[in-house]
Amino acid sequence: MDNINFVKNIDNLGRIVIPMDVRRKLNINTGDVLSIVVDNKNIVLSKYSSLDNNIKICEILKYYMELLNVKIILMNKECVIYSNVVSIGTKLNNLVKQLVLSGNSIRSEKKELVFGNNKVSGIYNMLPIITKDGIEGSIIVFGTDKDNQFITCELLSKIIMLELNITWWYFFML
């Protein structure tokens, strides 16, 4: 990534404006949550997702992957967070990113999805992970049994949202 340097003034309320060039380059949009880390003389801003680096959620997914012998991909809005199918950290292509951002719920669709250099095909089920701040990401469960994989996907998405201390009223509307 090319470095972009700006010097900005702080207003009387302690605010700074993140320049449009930076927001475009890092895909920071209105309403996104940022993490602020202070280290000695530095202030580091980064996009925040409650899914990122959540060890407990990864342990839960690992347990269910082994117990149910299913293929799972957990994604935030930008990349793969946890998976036994593709590499963690793989950036989402435009199609998958659009599915995640729109909060699509997909049941038993047969399609090939691309994650980086990996093409994953088969029957998949996809559900959004929604918090009070909006869509955090999505989970995909691959398999051969349409009904059981959707139930597994629904169960895992609910467990993740409960772990994130989220109300899951959304699922009563499905």
C-alpha positions as CSV (number, residue, x, y, z in Angstrom):
1,M,0.0,0.0,0.0
2,D,1.3,3.4,-0.9
3,N,1.8,5.8,2.0
4,I,-0.5,8.8,2.1
5,N,0.5,11.6,4.3
6,F,-1.7,14.4,5.6
7,V,-1.3,17.1,8.3
8,K,-4.7,17.9,9.9
9,N,-5.8,20.3,12.6
10,I,-8.0,19.2,15.5
11,D,-11.1,21.3,15.9
12,N,-12.3,22.7,19.3
13,L,-14.3,19.5,20.0
14,G,-11.2,17.3,19.5
15,R,-12.2,16.0,16.0
16,I,-10.2,15.5,12.9
17,V,-11.5,14.7,9.4
18,I,-10.2,11.6,7.7
19,P,-9.5,12.8,4.1
20,M,-11.6,11.3,1.3
21,D,-8.6,9.8,-0.4
22,V,-7.8,7.8,2.8
23,R,-11.4,6.7,3.3
24,R,-11.6,5.5,-0.3
25,K,-8.3,3.7,-0.2
26,L,-9.3,1.9,3.0
27,N,-13.0,1.5,2.2
28,I,-14.1,3.4,5.3
29,N,-17.7,4.5,4.9
30,T,-20.1,6.6,6.9
31,G,-21.2,4.6,10.0
32,D,-18.2,2.3,10.0
33,V,-16.8,1.7,13.5
34,L,-13.1,2.5,14.0
35,S,-10.7,1.1,16.7
36,I,-8.4,3.7,18.3
37,V,-5.1,2.4,19.7
38,V,-2.7,4.7,21.6
39,D,0.9,3.7,21.8
40,N,3.4,6.2,23.3
41,K,3.2,9.1,20.9
42,N,1.1,7.4,18.1
43,I,-2.6,7.1,17.6
44,V,-3.6,4.2,15.3
45,L,-7.1,4.1,13.7
46,S,-8.3,0.9,12.1
47,K,-11.6,-0.5,10.9
48,Y,-13.2,-2.5,13.7
49,S,-15.2,-5.7,13.6
50,S,-16.3,-7.6,16.7
51,L,-15.7,-10.8,14.7
52,D,-12.0,-10.1,14.1
53,N,-9.6,-11.9,16.5
54,N,-12.5,-13.4,18.5
55,I,-10.9,-16.5,19.8
56,K,-14.0,-17.9,21.5
57,I,-16.0,-17.8,18.2
58,C,-13.1,-19.5,16.4
59,E,-13.1,-22.3,19.0
60,I,-16.8,-22.7,18.7
61,L,-16.6,-23.0,14.9
62,K,-13.6,-25.4,15.2
63,Y,-15.7,-27.6,17.5
64,Y,-18.7,-27.7,15.2
65,M,-16.5,-28.3,12.1
66,E,-15.0,-31.4,13.7
67,L,-18.3,-32.6,15.3
68,L,-20.5,-32.2,12.2
69,N,-17.8,-32.6,9.5
70,V,-18.8,-29.5,7.7
71,K,-16.9,-26.9,5.7
72,I,-17.3,-23.4,7.0
73,I,-16.2,-19.9,6.0
74,L,-16.6,-17.0,8.4
75,M,-16.1,-13.5,6.9
76,N,-16.2,-9.9,8.0
77,K,-17.0,-7.3,5.3
78,E,-13.5,-7.5,3.8
79,C,-11.9,-10.9,4.2
80,V,-12.1,-14.5,5.5
81,I,-11.7,-14.6,9.3
82,Y,-11.9,-18.3,10.0
83,S,-12.3,-21.3,7.7
84,N,-11.4,-24.9,7.0
85,V,-11.9,-24.4,3.2
86,V,-9.8,-21.3,2.3
87,S,-6.9,-19.3,3.8
88,I,-7.7,-17.0,6.6
89,G,-7.1,-13.4,5.6
90,T,-8.2,-14.0,2.0
91,K,-9.8,-10.9,0.6
92,L,-13.4,-11.2,-0.6
93,N,-14.0,-10.7,-4.3
94,N,-16.7,-8.2,-5.4
95,L,-19.5,-10.8,-5.7
96,V,-18.9,-12.3,-2.2
97,K,-18.4,-8.8,-0.7
98,Q,-21.7,-7.7,-2.2
99,L,-23.5,-10.7,-0.7
100,V,-22.0,-10.0,2.7
101,L,-22.7,-6.2,2.6
102,S,-26.3,-6.8,1.5
103,G,-26.9,-9.2,4.4
104,N,-28.2,-11.9,2.0
105,S,-29.6,-15.1,3.4
106,I,-29.0,-17.9,0.9
107,R,-30.4,-21.4,1.3
108,S,-29.1,-24.4,-0.5
109,E,-27.7,-22.8,-3.6
110,K,-25.3,-24.6,-5.9
111,K,-22.7,-22.2,-7.1
112,E,-19.0,-21.7,-7.4
113,L,-17.6,-19.0,-5.2
114,V,-14.1,-17.6,-5.5
115,F,-11.9,-16.6,-2.5
116,G,-8.5,-15.4,-3.7
117,N,-7.1,-18.2,-5.8
118,N,-9.5,-20.8,-4.4
119,K,-12.7,-21.8,-6.2
120,V,-15.1,-23.4,-3.8
121,S,-18.1,-25.2,-5.3
122,G,-21.0,-27.2,-3.9
123,I,-24.2,-26.6,-2.1
124,Y,-23.9,-23.7,0.3
125,N,-26.0,-21.8,2.8
126,M,-25.1,-18.3,3.8
127,L,-26.5,-16.2,6.7
128,P,-25.5,-12.7,7.9
129,I,-24.0,-11.9,11.3
130,I,-25.8,-8.8,12.4
131,T,-25.1,-6.6,15.4
132,K,-26.7,-3.4,16.8
133,D,-24.2,-1.6,14.5
134,G,-25.4,-3.4,11.4
135,I,-24.0,-6.2,9.4
136,E,-20.7,-7.5,10.7
137,G,-20.1,-10.3,8.2
138,S,-21.5,-13.7,7.1
139,I,-21.1,-17.4,7.6
140,I,-21.2,-20.0,4.8
141,V,-21.7,-23.7,5.5
142,F,-20.9,-26.0,2.6
143,G,-22.2,-29.6,2.3
144,T,-24.3,-32.1,0.4
145,D,-27.4,-32.3,2.6
146,K,-29.4,-29.2,1.8
147,D,-31.6,-29.1,4.9
148,N,-29.1,-30.2,7.5
149,Q,-26.5,-27.7,6.3
150,F,-29.0,-24.8,6.4
151,I,-29.9,-25.8,10.0
152,T,-26.2,-26.0,10.9
153,C,-25.6,-22.5,9.3
154,E,-28.6,-21.0,11.1
155,L,-27.4,-22.5,14.4
156,L,-23.8,-21.3,14.0
157,S,-24.9,-17.7,13.0
158,K,-27.2,-17.6,16.1
159,I,-24.4,-18.8,18.4
160,I,-22.0,-16.2,16.9
161,M,-24.5,-13.4,17.4
162,L,-25.3,-14.5,20.9
163,E,-21.6,-14.6,21.7
164,L,-21.3,-11.1,20.4
165,N,-24.1,-10.2,22.9
166,I,-26.6,-9.3,20.2
167,T,-30.3,-9.7,20.1
168,W,-31.3,-12.1,17.4
169,W,-34.8,-10.7,16.6
170,Y,-33.7,-10.8,13.0
171,F,-34.2,-14.6,12.9
172,F,-37.8,-14.5,14.0
173,M,-38.5,-12.6,10.7
174,L,-36.9,-15.3,8.5
